[in-house]
Amino acid sequence: MYQLIENGSVTSAKGFKAAGIFCGIKRKKKDLALIYSELPCTTAGTFTLNKVKAAPLLISQEVIKKSEHTKAVLINSGNANACTGDEGFNDALDMQKWCAEKLNIFTNEVLISSTGVIGQKMPMEKIKSGIDEIVNQLSEQGGFSAAEAIMTTDTKIKSFAYEVKLKKSNVIIGGICKGSGMIMPNMATMLGFISTDAAVEKSLLSELLVNSVQKSFNKISVDGETSTNDMVVLLANGASGVAIEKDTEDMKIFQEALTSLCILMAKSIVSDGEGATKLVTVNVKNVKSQVDADLIGKSIANSSLVKTAIYGADANWGRILSAAGQSGADFEPSKVSILFNDLPVLLPNYSLVLDEEQASKILSQSEFSINIDINNGIENSTWWTCDLTEEYVRINADYRT
């Protein structure tokens, strides 16, 4: 029903343009991105649950809540504009207004987003000059440049798109995202910007996005940290002429494709985690309740002891069981089974069947799964995490320098 588009991006959907440039916030790398729709977009968003929220995020929340439609998203990297008080809030408003004027649209049609160092003043002259430049560089081929411009400690551009086959016709869903550190499941836990040329009513769009985020971006962890600027935004401009209606087969297909895209984006963040060398899928099976399944998955994915053991290819199953035990979930430890891929390590009644050599081979791979069967219910949960390495410490020790 849907297939990945080679070299797809946020501009793969009809009617969207984008650009990414260097404006001087960073020392050398691109640091300003703009996404623009020629048609008005219904818009949905999910935002960080961190109580410390950056000014751009607060402004974009209000725009999505109150505006009937939007047309643009302006994003800068290198400066989070968080914990900057009234001056920072006014700077964010100034960015929004300046961008709207240059695009000849209304101020409340512009979303803004920032990422980077917390607590530093925005270099507004550089940003305004950058906006003057970037509006003239918008193009249908600009998605990759925009994806590059939103990166901070990321090592890879994260850009994807699906073509979705519906009953009436085909639509496109495309997205770009950034994230490498300060990643923990607590709403969005990164920046993500998704576009579609389907027409979707606002409340339904929000429902579709929340469902997809819950199964993707809310199921990843790099370091157990949440940021002040995290958001995922979905824009629908209807340029395809195809409408997604509630409780239809097309809605189900669209939801499945959107979730698949979000999972792809979320996994790209974990696999590019700061200093990470391994992408690990944590499958929690046969749990009494969905809440307990998620608690166990989150605890294992966040565990520094589990993540360092993964880095060392150490089959320390005790750390996995201990992480499950401290999650707050209701289960009987003696009933648990643990497998690495399909290799049994621990069986019920604490029956140890660990083959150290085979386990080490699996844990040395760049991608594998930890499967933990709780054996007391029918609910399941899947999470994605990575290893924790010395490089993570180095990156974050030197982050501001």
Secondary structure, 3 states (H helix, E strand, C coil): CEEECCCCCCCCCCCEEEEEECCCCCCCCCCEEEEEEEEEEEEEEEECCCCCCCHHHHHHHHHHHHCCCEEEEEEEEEECCCCCHHHHHHHHHHHHHHHHHHHCCCHHHEEEEEEEECCCCCCHHHHHHHHHHHCCCCECCCHHHHHHHCCCCCCCCEEEEEEEECCCCEEEEEEEEECCCCCCCCCCCCEEEEEECCEECHHHHHHHHHHHHHCCHHHEECCCCCCCCCEEEEEECCCCCCEECCCCHHHHHHHHHHHHHHHHHHHHHHHCCCCCCCEEEEEEEEECCHHHHHHHHHHHHHCHHHHHHHHCCCCCHHHHHHHHHCCCCCCCHHHCEEEECCEEEEECCCEECCCHHHHHHHHCCCEEEEEEECCCCCEEEEEEEECCCHHHHHHHHCCCC
